[in-house]
Amino acid sequence: MENNSETLVTLTITNFIHQVEIAKTLLANKGIESFIFDGNVTYTGLPSSTGYKLKVSALNFEKAKEILDTINSEE
């Protein structure tokens, strides 16, 4: 995989939109732009999804992972 600023890589996947929104905000506060992708949302009476993916630039991946790991270890 090419490792440049235009390559987006998945940082985390969750079934809960609020978790990915919180992570996105935490990264933004540290100056890291991230993007939310929703996986195959379907409707069969109840909304269902294979997960929300939070993606960042390949160049920011390690820093972003470190930020989220630090936050998660404090919980």
N, CA and C atoms as an extended XYZ file, in Angstrom:
225
Properties=species:S:1:pos:R:3:atomname:S:1:resname:S:1:resid:I:1 pbc="F F F"
N         0.856       -1.184        0.000 N   MET     1
C         0.000        0.000        0.000 CA  MET     1
C         0.895        1.238        0.000 C   MET     1
N         0.513        2.184       -0.796 N   GLU     2
C         1.245        3.439       -0.846 CA  GLU     2
C         0.972        4.223        0.426 C   GLU     2
N         1.996        4.834        0.977 N   ASN     3
C         1.857        5.545        2.244 CA  ASN     3
C         2.011        7.045        1.995 C   ASN     3
N         0.935        7.666        1.527 N   ASN     4
C         0.980        9.109        1.295 CA  ASN     4
C        -0.219        9.777        1.940 C   ASN     4
N        -0.243       11.097        1.889 N   SER     5
C        -1.285       11.843        2.595 CA  SER     5
C        -2.675       11.627        2.017 C   SER     5
N        -2.765       11.131        0.787 N   GLU     6
C        -4.080       10.922        0.174 CA  GLU     6
C        -4.649        9.539        0.455 C   GLU     6
N        -3.843        8.649        1.018 N   THR     7
C        -4.300        7.304        1.323 CA  THR     7
C        -5.000        7.313        2.676 C   THR     7
N        -6.260        6.864        2.696 N   LEU     8
C        -6.989        6.761        3.957 CA  LEU     8
C        -6.911        5.327        4.452 C   LEU     8
N        -6.679        5.188        5.745 N   VAL     9
C        -6.632        3.872        6.369 CA  VAL     9
C        -7.618        3.846        7.532 C   VAL     9
N        -8.156        2.669        7.787 N   THR    10
C        -9.135        2.513        8.863 CA  THR    10
C        -8.438        2.490       10.207 C   THR    10
N        -8.852        3.385       11.068 N   LEU    11
C        -8.297        3.487       12.411 CA  LEU    11
C        -9.086        2.639       13.398 C   LEU    11
N       -10.407        2.674       13.269 N   THR    12
C       -11.256        1.911       14.183 CA  THR    12
C       -12.598        1.615       13.516 C   THR    12
N       -13.247        0.566       13.982 N   ILE    13
C       -14.585        0.190       13.521 CA  ILE    13
C       -15.441       -0.042       14.755 C   ILE    13
N       -16.635        0.520       14.749 N   THR    14
C       -17.563        0.323       15.866 CA  THR    14
C       -18.982        0.280       15.323 C   THR    14
N       -19.866       -0.342       16.065 N   ASN    15
C       -21.276       -0.381       15.687 CA  ASN    15
C       -22.054        0.820       16.222 C   ASN    15
N       -21.391        1.655       17.013 N   PHE    16
C       -22.076        2.758       17.671 CA  PHE    16
C       -21.573        4.101       17.146 C   PHE    16
N       -22.462        4.850       16.524 N   ILE    17
C       -22.089        6.123       15.904 CA  ILE    17
C       -21.527        7.101       16.931 C   ILE    17
N       -22.042        7.076       18.158 N   HIS    18
C       -21.548        8.033       19.152 CA  HIS    18
C       -20.075        7.793       19.480 C   HIS    18
N       -19.628        6.541       19.471 N   GLN    19
C       -18.219        6.255       19.752 CA  GLN    19
C       -17.310        6.809       18.671 C   GLN    19
N       -17.709        6.642       17.420 N   VAL    20
C       -16.880        7.124       16.328 CA  VAL    20
C       -16.906        8.658       16.262 C   VAL    20
N       -18.025        9.274       16.621 N   GLU    21
C       -18.102       10.738       16.663 CA  GLU    21
C       -17.196       11.301       17.762 C   GLU    21
N       -17.154       10.637       18.918 N   ILE    22
C       -16.279       11.081       20.005 CA  ILE    22
C       -14.816       10.970       19.577 C   ILE    22
N       -14.456        9.846       18.969 N   ALA    23
C       -13.079        9.658       18.501 CA  ALA    23
C       -12.713       10.709       17.468 C   ALA    23
N       -13.628       11.010       16.563 N   LYS    24
C       -13.397       12.025       15.530 CA  LYS    24
C       -13.135       13.388       16.179 C   LYS    24
N       -13.909       13.727       17.185 N   THR    25
C       -13.744       15.003       17.882 CA  THR    25
C       -12.412       15.062       18.622 C   THR    25
N       -12.049       13.974       19.298 N   LEU    26
C       -10.767       13.939       20.016 CA  LEU    26
C        -9.599       14.134       19.051 C   LEU    26
N        -9.661       13.490       17.898 N   LEU    27
C        -8.594       13.639       16.911 CA  LEU    27
C        -8.565       15.057       16.353 C   LEU    27
N        -9.742       15.626       16.088 N   ALA    28
C        -9.808       16.997       15.563 CA  ALA    28
C        -9.176       17.980       16.550 C   ALA    28
N        -9.402       17.745       17.841 N   ASN    29
C        -8.820       18.608       18.865 CA  ASN    29
C        -7.297       18.543       18.874 C   ASN    29
N        -6.739       17.470       18.336 N   LYS    30
C        -5.285       17.301       18.236 CA  LYS    30
C        -4.771       17.637       16.838 C   LYS    30
N        -5.663       18.162       15.992 N   GLY    31
C        -5.266       18.597       14.666 CA  GLY    31
C        -5.230       17.507       13.604 C   GLY    31
N        -5.886       16.383       13.877 N   ILE    32
C        -5.907       15.277       12.920 CA  ILE    32
C        -7.285       15.184       12.283 C   ILE    32
N        -7.323       15.309       10.965 N   GLU    33
C        -8.578       15.196       10.228 CA  GLU    33
C        -8.925       13.723       10.065 C   GLU    33
N       -10.197       13.393       10.279 N   SER    34
C       -10.646       12.011       10.117 CA  SER    34
C       -11.997       12.012        9.408 C   SER    34
N       -12.360       10.838        8.918 N   PHE    35
C       -13.565       10.701        8.106 CA  PHE    35
C       -14.340        9.472        8.562 C   PHE    35
N       -15.663        9.610        8.618 N   ILE    36
C       -16.522        8.503        9.035 CA  ILE    36
C       -17.152        7.877        7.795 C   ILE    36
N       -17.021        6.552        7.716 N   PHE    37
C       -17.668        5.778        6.667 CA  PHE    37
C       -18.600        4.793        7.352 C   PHE    37
N       -19.822        4.660        6.836 N   ASP    38
C       -20.724        3.672        7.426 CA  ASP    38
C       -20.778        2.463        6.515 C   ASP    38
N       -20.754        1.305        7.137 N   GLY    39
C       -20.709        0.068        6.378 CA  GLY    39
C       -22.075       -0.523        6.134 C   GLY    39
N       -22.435       -0.618        4.894 N   ASN    40
C       -23.626       -1.364        4.473 CA  ASN    40
C       -24.813       -1.238        5.422 C   ASN    40
N       -25.309       -0.052        5.592 N   VAL    41
C       -26.463        0.153        6.459 CA  VAL    41
C       -27.696       -0.435        5.771 C   VAL    41
N       -28.414       -1.250        6.492 N   THR    42
C       -29.627       -1.867        5.956 CA  THR    42
C       -30.787       -1.568        6.895 C   THR    42
N       -31.984       -1.779        6.404 N   TYR    43
C       -33.161       -1.578        7.246 CA  TYR    43
C       -34.072       -2.777        7.108 C   TYR    43
N       -34.216       -3.524        8.185 N   THR    44
C       -35.082       -4.706        8.204 CA  THR    44
C       -36.010       -4.613        9.410 C   THR    44
N       -36.643       -3.481        9.552 N   GLY    45
C       -37.468       -3.243       10.721 CA  GLY    45
C       -36.686       -2.465       11.763 C   GLY    45
N       -35.440       -2.849       11.968 N   LEU    46
C       -34.519       -2.139       12.846 CA  LEU    46
C       -33.265       -1.808       12.043 C   LEU    46
N       -32.714       -0.618       12.233 N   PRO    47
C       -31.487       -0.293       11.498 CA  PRO    47
C       -30.370       -1.263       11.871 C   PRO    47
N       -29.605       -1.656       10.907 N   SER    48
C       -28.499       -2.577       11.122 CA  SER    48
C       -27.302       -2.117       10.307 C   SER    48
N       -26.117       -2.306       10.833 N   SER    49
C       -24.924       -1.866       10.138 CA  SER    49
C       -23.775       -2.812       10.442 C   SER    49
N       -22.849       -2.934        9.500 N   THR    50
C       -21.653       -3.737        9.749 CA  THR    50
C       -20.596       -2.914       10.460 C   THR    50
N       -20.891       -1.699       10.765 N   GLY    51
C       -19.981       -0.881       11.544 CA  GLY    51
C       -19.658        0.449       10.897 C   GLY    51
N       -19.341        1.398       11.736 N   TYR    52
C       -18.891        2.708       11.291 CA  TYR    52
C       -17.373        2.685       11.323 C   TYR    52
N       -16.763        3.099       10.246 N   LYS    53
C       -15.304        3.104       10.154 CA  LYS    53
C       -14.798        4.530       10.261 C   LYS    53
N       -13.817        4.730       11.121 N   LEU    54
C       -13.149        6.019       11.235 CA  LEU    54
C       -11.812        5.886       10.518 C   LEU    54
N       -11.616        6.714        9.494 N   LYS    55
C       -10.402        6.644        8.689 CA  LYS    55
C        -9.611        7.935        8.816 C   LYS    55
N        -8.305        7.782        8.722 N   VAL    56
C        -7.379        8.911        8.774 CA  VAL    56
C        -6.356        8.740        7.655 C   VAL    56
N        -5.646        9.802        7.384 N   SER    57
C        -4.542        9.747        6.432 CA  SER    57
C        -3.511        8.732        6.925 C   SER    57
N        -2.917        8.013        5.996 N   ALA    58
C        -1.874        7.046        6.361 CA  ALA    58
C        -0.732        7.733        7.108 C   ALA    58
N        -0.472        8.977        6.776 N   LEU    59
C         0.608        9.720        7.444 CA  LEU    59
C         0.280       10.043        8.902 C   LEU    59
N        -1.002       10.105        9.244 N   ASN    60
C        -1.424       10.421       10.613 CA  ASN    60
C        -1.824        9.195       11.419 C   ASN    60
N        -1.764        8.018       10.801 N   PHE    61
C        -2.288        6.814       11.448 CA  PHE    61
C        -1.639        6.538       12.804 C   PHE    61
N        -0.330        6.513       12.870 N   GLU    62
C         0.357        6.164       14.126 CA  GLU    62
C         0.045        7.166       15.233 C   GLU    62
N         0.057        8.452       14.910 N   LYS    63
C        -0.253        9.478       15.909 CA  LYS    63
C        -1.709        9.348       16.379 C   LYS    63
N        -2.623        9.131       15.443 N   ALA    64
C        -4.040        8.991       15.785 CA  ALA    64
C        -4.273        7.761       16.653 C   ALA    64
N        -3.634        6.659       16.308 N   LYS    65
C        -3.770        5.425       17.085 CA  LYS    65
C        -3.251        5.641       18.507 C   LYS    65
N        -2.136        6.322       18.622 N   GLU    66
C        -1.560        6.608       19.933 CA  GLU    66
C        -2.518        7.450       20.779 C   GLU    66
N        -3.145        8.449       20.169 N   ILE    67
C        -4.096        9.316       20.885 CA  ILE    67
C        -5.265        8.494       21.396 C   ILE    67
N        -5.866        7.685       20.524 N   LEU    68
C        -7.029        6.888       20.945 CA  LEU    68
C        -6.641        5.813       21.943 C   LEU    68
N        -5.466        5.191       21.781 N   ASP    69
C        -5.007        4.192       22.737 CA  ASP    69
C        -4.821        4.801       24.121 C   ASP    69
N        -4.279        6.020       24.165 N   THR    70
C        -4.076        6.712       25.437 CA  THR    70
C        -5.414        7.000       26.108 C   THR    70
N        -6.372        7.468       25.339 N   ILE    71
C        -7.705        7.759       25.882 CA  ILE    71
C        -8.353        6.481       26.403 C   ILE    71
N        -8.281        5.400       25.616 N   ASN    72
C        -8.902        4.137       26.006 CA  ASN    72
C        -8.248        3.531       27.237 C   ASN    72
N        -6.956        3.726       27.420 N   SER    73
C        -6.281        3.149       28.579 CA  SER    73
C        -6.625        3.906       29.867 C   SER    73
N        -7.110        5.136       29.730 N   GLU    74
C        -7.494        5.934       30.891 CA  GLU    74
C        -8.884        5.575       31.415 C   GLU    74
N        -9.652        4.856       30.627 N   GLU    75
C       -11.036        4.548       31.025 CA  GLU    75
C       -11.106        3.451       32.044 C   GLU    75
